[in-house]
Amino acid sequence: MRKAKVVLEVENAEQQHQSEQWCQATGVAINQRDNEGCGCCVNIYLLLAAEHDIQTLDSALQDCGAGVGYLTDPS
């Protein structure tokens, strides 16, 4: 399992859509109450998921102007 951080632009519907599809496909829940962003312009989430799943999300988000940042602590 890896920890990662994802920053999604609130007004970018494609970023929101890609993250929701990823959650459904992987079974990883991104809960709105865990949002570390302001919520008016960005949503910031910490994720704990399998390396492959995070890479899949990163690839999908890069296509719409976002990405995933890996955290150095893998625990």
C-alpha positions as CSV (number, residue, x, y, z in Angstrom):
1,M,0.0,0.0,0.0
2,R,1.1,3.5,-0.8
3,K,0.1,6.9,0.5
4,A,-0.5,9.6,-2.0
5,K,-2.1,13.0,-2.2
6,V,-4.4,14.2,-5.0
7,V,-5.5,17.7,-5.7
8,L,-8.6,18.2,-7.7
9,E,-9.9,21.5,-9.1
10,V,-13.5,22.0,-7.9
11,E,-14.6,23.5,-11.3
12,N,-12.9,20.8,-13.4
13,A,-15.7,18.3,-13.9
14,E,-13.4,15.8,-15.7
15,Q,-11.0,15.6,-12.7
16,Q,-14.0,14.9,-10.4
17,H,-15.4,12.4,-12.8
18,Q,-12.1,10.5,-13.2
19,S,-11.6,10.3,-9.4
20,E,-15.2,9.1,-8.9
21,Q,-14.7,6.4,-11.5
22,W,-11.4,5.3,-9.9
23,C,-13.1,5.1,-6.5
24,Q,-15.8,2.8,-7.9
25,A,-13.3,0.6,-9.8
26,T,-11.0,0.2,-6.8
27,G,-13.4,0.3,-3.9
28,V,-11.3,3.1,-2.3
29,A,-13.6,5.7,-0.8
30,I,-12.8,9.3,-0.9
31,N,-14.9,10.9,1.8
32,Q,-15.8,14.6,1.5
33,R,-15.2,15.1,5.2
34,D,-11.5,14.1,4.6
35,N,-11.0,17.0,2.2
36,E,-8.0,19.0,3.2
37,G,-8.6,21.6,0.6
38,C,-10.7,24.7,0.9
39,G,-13.5,23.2,-1.1
40,C,-14.2,26.4,-3.0
41,C,-11.4,26.0,-5.6
42,V,-9.6,22.7,-4.7
43,N,-10.3,19.4,-3.0
44,I,-7.2,17.7,-1.5
45,Y,-7.3,14.1,-0.5
46,L,-4.8,11.7,1.1
47,L,-5.1,8.2,-0.3
48,L,-4.0,4.8,0.9
49,A,-4.2,2.3,-2.0
50,A,-2.2,-0.3,-3.9
51,E,0.6,1.1,-6.0
52,H,-1.0,0.0,-9.3
53,D,-4.3,1.6,-8.3
54,I,-2.6,4.9,-7.6
55,Q,-0.7,4.8,-10.9
56,T,-4.0,4.2,-12.7
57,L,-5.6,7.3,-11.0
58,D,-2.5,9.4,-11.8
59,S,-2.6,8.4,-15.4
60,A,-6.3,9.3,-15.7
61,L,-5.8,12.6,-13.9
62,Q,-2.8,13.6,-16.0
63,D,-5.1,13.5,-19.1
64,C,-7.2,16.3,-17.5
65,G,-4.5,18.5,-16.0
66,A,-4.0,17.0,-12.5
67,G,-2.0,14.1,-11.0
68,V,-1.1,12.3,-7.9
69,G,1.8,13.1,-5.6
70,Y,3.4,10.2,-3.8
71,L,4.1,10.7,-0.1
72,T,7.5,9.6,1.1
73,D,6.2,7.5,4.0
74,P,4.9,4.3,2.5
75,S,3.3,3.0,5.7
